[in-house]
Amino acid sequence: MINRVVLVGNLTKDPQYSKTQSGISLARFTVAVNRRFGQNEETDFISCVAWRQTADFLSQYAKKG
């Protein structure tokens, strides 16, 4: 079973790229997502981790904003 979530928002800072001791790529980042309900708006900050090729892609192309 695979869970998939699509978040639309902004990166709060550039992804932190590293590799595990076994050489697997890892990228940590936080996404700010705005929620609207009625006249109110709130922002949620969601911590994320990407692995392998996705981490490589994010480290090259994803920037704050």
C-alpha positions in Angstrom: 0.0 0.0 0.0 1.4 3.4 -1.0 0.2 6.6 0.5 0.5 9.8 -1.6 -0.2 13.3 -0.6 -0.1 16.4 -2.8 0.8 19.6 -1.0 0.6 23.0 -2.8 2.5 25.7 -1.0 5.9 27.4 -0.6 9.2 26.1 0.8 10.2 28.0 3.9 13.9 27.5 3.2 16.1 25.6 0.7 16.0 21.8 1.2 18.8 20.3 3.4 20.5 17.7 1.3 22.6 14.9 2.8 23.4 11.2 2.3 23.0 8.3 4.7 26.0 6.2 5.7 24.9 3.7 3.0 24.9 6.4 0.3 21.2 7.0 -0.1 20.2 10.6 -0.9 18.0 12.5 1.6 16.4 15.9 1.5 14.6 17.6 4.4 12.3 20.6 3.8 9.3 22.4 5.2 6.3 23.4 3.1 4.0 26.3 4.2 0.4 25.6 3.1 -2.4 28.2 3.4 -5.9 27.0 4.5 -9.0 29.1 4.0 -12.3 28.6 5.7 -14.8 31.4 5.5 -13.1 34.7 6.0 -10.3 33.2 8.0 -6.9 32.0 6.7 -4.3 30.0 8.5 -0.9 28.6 7.5 0.3 25.1 8.3 4.0 24.2 8.3 4.5 20.6 7.2 7.9 18.9 7.6 8.8 16.6 4.7 11.5 14.1 3.8 12.4 13.0 0.3 14.6 10.0 -0.6 16.8 8.9 -3.5 16.1 10.5 -6.9 13.4 12.8 -5.5 15.9 14.2 -3.0 18.5 14.7 -5.8 15.9 16.6 -7.9 14.8 18.8 -5.0 18.4 19.7 -4.0 19.1 20.9 -7.6 15.9 22.7 -8.5 13.8 23.6 -5.4 14.5 26.9 -3.8 12.9 29.0 -1.0 9.7 30.8 -2.0 
